[in-house]
Amino acid sequence: MKLSLKLYIYLAIGVALFILSAMFFIWSVGYMEHAMIATSLLSALIGFSLLSGALYMFRLSAYIYGIERGEREEH
């Protein structure tokens, strides 16, 4: 029943990146309210980049989970 430490590390990094991306999206809206257009667009770009990284980490953790699940069923 013990899953690999890699799985938990990738999940933790994915969650952290997802939270950071949400923060940048919220900051982007705040900057837009104050008519700081360039800063808002830069924050949105950073938010999308972090969201992409988070989704990649979630995909890696799903691959690792699938591989470990398959190895356990073979034995």
Backbone as ProteinMPNN parsed JSONL, in Angstrom:
{"seq_chain_A": "MKLSLKLYIYLAIGVALFILSAMFFIWSVGYMEHAMIATSLLSALIGFSLLSGALYMFRLSAYIYGIERGEREEH", "coords_chain_A": {"N_chain_A": [[0.805, -1.204, 0.0], [2.154, 1.134, 0.22], [2.978, 4.057, -1.378], [5.221, 5.514, -3.75], [7.734, 7.889, -2.84], [8.3, 9.773, -4.73], [5.883, 10.232, -6.031], [4.392, 11.644, -4.103], [5.999, 13.899, -3.853], [5.861, 15.064, -6.426], [3.106, 15.581, -6.478], [2.912, 17.447, -4.37], [4.494, 19.563, -5.354], [2.98, 20.175, -7.618], [0.554, 21.052, -6.453], [1.487, 23.281, -5.052], [2.382, 24.912, -7.186], [-0.056, 25.284, -8.463], [-1.485, 26.764, -6.553], [0.122, 29.063, -6.459], [-0.263, 29.951, -9.093], [-2.979, 30.609, -9.043], [-2.876, 32.728, -7.244], [-1.409, 34.605, -8.734], [-3.214, 35.051, -10.827], [-5.303, 36.272, -9.432], [-3.972, 38.55, -8.508], [-3.505, 39.697, -10.977], [-6.068, 40.491, -11.779], [-6.528, 42.386, -9.798], [-4.536, 44.272, -10.417], [-5.519, 45.077, -12.873], [-7.83, 46.402, -12.124], [-6.774, 48.711, -11.082], [-5.873, 49.995, -13.29], [-3.389, 49.201, -14.27], [-2.135, 48.067, -16.779], [-0.002, 46.746, -18.189], [1.367, 45.475, -16.098], [-0.672, 43.846, -15.179], [-1.076, 42.145, -17.386], [1.406, 40.889, -17.455], [1.351, 39.557, -14.994], [-0.773, 37.817, -15.484], [0.357, 36.273, -17.526], [2.461, 35.036, -16.126], [0.897, 33.608, -14.334], [-0.454, 31.811, -16.086], [1.762, 30.369, -17.005], [2.664, 29.146, -14.634], [0.403, 27.623, -14.084], [0.472, 25.854, -16.221], [2.806, 24.446, -15.581], [1.949, 23.266, -13.188], [-0.103, 21.556, -14.082], [1.443, 19.824, -15.626], [3.003, 18.614, -13.642], [0.979, 17.283, -12.24], [0.238, 15.488, -14.203], [2.605, 13.979, -14.429], [2.645, 12.806, -11.892], [0.382, 11.212, -12.085], [1.221, 9.4, -14.059], [3.303, 8.108, -12.688], [1.865, 6.965, -10.581], [0.25, 5.19, -12.035], [2.192, 3.479, -13.131], [3.345, 2.359, -10.818], [1.107, 1.121, -9.76], [0.593, -0.775, -11.706], [2.902, -2.355, -11.452], [2.523, -3.44, -8.925], [0.297, -5.046, -9.305], [1.276, -7.01, -10.968], [2.911, -8.569, -9.392]], "CA_chain_A": [[0.0, 0.0, 0.0], [3.004, 2.316, 0.292], [3.293, 4.637, -2.676], [6.551, 6.078, -3.842], [7.944, 9.259, -2.373], [8.257, 10.625, -5.921], [4.486, 10.588, -6.276], [4.011, 12.701, -3.171], [6.776, 15.104, -4.168], [5.26, 15.674, -7.616], [1.806, 16.124, -6.105], [3.124, 18.646, -3.559], [4.946, 20.62, -6.253], [1.836, 20.538, -8.446], [-0.386, 21.842, -5.654], [2.127, 24.575, -4.783], [2.34, 25.692, -8.421], [-1.449, 25.638, -8.713], [-1.819, 27.853, -5.63], [0.822, 30.256, -6.942], [-0.903, 30.45, -10.314], [-4.221, 31.271, -8.641], [-2.508, 34.023, -6.654], [-1.033, 35.53, -9.807], [-4.425, 35.435, -11.538], [-6.014, 37.231, -8.584], [-3.202, 39.797, -8.572], [-3.718, 40.267, -12.305], [-7.346, 41.199, -11.749], [-6.322, 43.57, -8.958], [-3.78, 45.268, -11.187], [-6.385, 45.59, -13.923], [-8.739, 47.364, -11.494], [-6.044, 49.962, -10.868], [-5.446, 50.439, -14.617], [-1.986, 48.866, -14.502], [-2.383, 47.079, -17.824], [1.175, 45.926, -18.473], [1.618, 44.623, -14.936], [-1.739, 42.858, -15.164], [-0.802, 41.147, -18.426], [2.575, 40.119, -17.026], [0.885, 38.653, -13.935], [-1.571, 36.767, -16.124], [1.296, 35.394, -18.225], [3.125, 34.222, -15.104], [-0.118, 32.681, -13.835], [-0.645, 30.741, -17.064], [2.967, 29.531, -17.013], [2.639, 28.319, -13.428], [-0.677, 26.653, -14.245], [0.978, 24.827, -17.129], [3.727, 23.618, -14.803], [1.17, 22.475, -12.232], [-0.768, 20.474, -14.815], [2.48, 18.875, -16.011], [3.341, 17.855, -12.438], [-0.132, 16.367, -11.974], [0.322, 14.417, -15.197], [3.707, 13.109, -14.031], [2.257, 12.003, -10.728], [-0.556, 10.191, -12.56], [2.021, 8.365, -14.715], [4.012, 7.341, -11.66], [0.859, 6.161, -9.896], [-0.127, 4.098, -12.929], [3.301, 2.523, -13.24], [3.452, 1.626, -9.556], [-0.098, 0.285, -9.628], [0.799, -1.909, -12.602], [3.936, -3.217, -10.893], [1.969, -4.163, -7.779], [-0.651, -6.064, -9.779], [2.021, -8.086, -11.6], [3.528, -9.444, -8.388]], "C_chain_A": [[0.85, 1.271, 0.0], [3.324, 2.81, -1.117], [4.662, 5.296, -2.616], [6.594, 7.518, -3.343], [7.907, 10.237, -3.543], [6.845, 11.118, -6.202], [4.066, 11.745, -5.383], [4.765, 14.001, -3.43], [6.17, 15.819, -5.374], [3.887, 16.266, -7.313], [1.949, 17.412, -5.3], [3.586, 19.815, -4.42], [3.798, 21.1, -7.128], [0.842, 21.403, -7.692], [0.195, 23.226, -5.367], [2.09, 25.468, -6.025], [0.924, 26.139, -8.747], [-1.884, 26.802, -7.815], [-1.143, 29.149, -6.061], [0.169, 30.829, -8.196], [-2.215, 31.149, -9.985], [-3.935, 32.638, -8.027], [-2.157, 35.041, -7.733], [-2.245, 35.959, -10.626], [-5.219, 36.461, -10.735], [-5.298, 38.575, -8.592], [-3.4, 40.48, -9.926], [-5.022, 41.045, -12.367], [-7.225, 42.469, -10.911], [-5.556, 44.659, -9.68], [-4.64, 45.881, -12.28], [-7.373, 46.615, -13.365], [-8.084, 48.722, -11.301], [-5.425, 50.505, -12.16], [-3.953, 50.249, -14.855], [-1.963, 47.715, -15.521], [-1.176, 46.166, -18.041], [1.479, 44.98, -17.312], [0.567, 43.523, -14.847], [-1.485, 41.761, -16.193], [0.397, 40.279, -18.064], [2.185, 39.132, -15.928], [0.063, 37.514, -14.523], [-0.671, 35.778, -16.865], [2.025, 34.486, -17.246], [2.145, 33.195, -14.543], [-0.362, 31.529, -14.79], [0.573, 29.811, -17.122], [2.996, 28.611, -15.799], [1.537, 27.269, -13.493], [-0.255, 25.522, -15.175], [1.935, 23.885, -16.407], [2.994, 22.731, -13.814], [0.484, 21.301, -12.929], [0.229, 19.416, -15.266], [2.88, 18.006, -14.815], [2.229, 16.861, -12.081], [-0.114, 15.201, -12.963], [1.459, 13.446, -14.867], [3.327, 12.228, -12.845], [1.253, 10.925, -11.133], [0.189, 9.063, -13.281], [2.723, 7.485, -13.687], [3.038, 6.438, -10.911], [0.448, 4.962, -10.753], [0.953, 3.044, -13.054], [3.416, 1.697, -11.972], [2.261, 0.699, -9.351], [0.048, -0.954, -10.505], [1.848, -2.878, -12.082], [3.395, -4.028, -9.724], [1.023, -5.272, -8.231], [0.07, -7.235, -10.432], [2.58, -9.058, -10.574], [2.528, -10.098, -7.545]], "O_chain_A": [[0.323, 2.366, -0.198], [3.869, 2.073, -1.939], [5.179, 5.591, -1.539], [5.611, 8.254, -3.422], [7.529, 11.396, -3.373], [6.639, 12.276, -6.566], [3.459, 12.71, -5.847], [4.214, 15.086, -3.241], [5.987, 17.036, -5.35], [3.539, 17.328, -7.827], [1.2, 18.364, -5.514], [3.12, 20.94, -4.236], [3.653, 22.301, -7.357], [0.339, 22.387, -8.235], [-0.519, 24.227, -5.432], [1.796, 26.659, -5.918], [0.719, 27.244, -9.249], [-2.571, 27.717, -8.27], [-1.762, 30.213, -6.034], [0.06, 32.046, -8.345], [-2.533, 32.177, -10.584], [-4.671, 33.596, -8.266], [-2.561, 36.201, -7.655], [-2.309, 37.103, -11.077], [-5.749, 37.416, -11.303], [-5.94, 39.622, -8.672], [-3.454, 41.707, -10.002], [-5.076, 42.132, -12.942], [-7.765, 43.512, -11.28], [-5.89, 45.839, -9.568], [-4.51, 47.067, -12.584], [-7.718, 47.583, -14.044], [-8.749, 49.756, -11.351], [-4.555, 51.374, -12.118], [-3.326, 51.042, -15.556], [-1.793, 46.55, -15.16], [-1.321, 44.944, -18.072], [1.812, 43.814, -17.529], [0.883, 42.392, -14.48], [-1.662, 40.579, -15.899], [0.406, 39.078, -18.335], [2.643, 37.99, -15.934], [0.197, 36.367, -14.096], [-0.916, 34.572, -16.829], [2.19, 33.295, -17.508], [2.516, 32.046, -14.304], [-0.467, 30.382, -14.356], [0.42, 28.599, -17.271], [3.317, 27.429, -15.921], [1.715, 26.15, -13.012], [-0.59, 24.361, -14.938], [1.881, 22.671, -16.598], [3.368, 21.574, -13.618], [0.491, 20.181, -12.418], [-0.101, 18.231, -15.288], [3.073, 16.799, -14.961], [2.506, 15.735, -11.669], [-0.416, 14.064, -12.598], [1.3, 12.234, -15.007], [3.656, 11.042, -12.812], [1.276, 9.829, -10.574], [-0.171, 7.895, -13.132], [2.731, 6.26, -13.809], [3.349, 5.279, -10.635], [0.315, 3.848, -10.245], [0.661, 1.849, -13.079], [3.567, 0.477, -12.034], [2.415, -0.4, -8.818], [-0.327, -2.054, -10.099], [1.71, -4.09, -12.249], [3.772, -5.187, -9.552], [0.959, -6.327, -7.599], [-0.461, -8.346, -10.455], [2.71, -10.249, -10.858], [2.882, -10.867, -6.65]]}, "name": "protein", "num_of_chains": 1, "seq": "MKLSLKLYIYLAIGVALFILSAMFFIWSVGYMEHAMIATSLLSALIGFSLLSGALYMFRLSAYIYGIERGEREEH"}
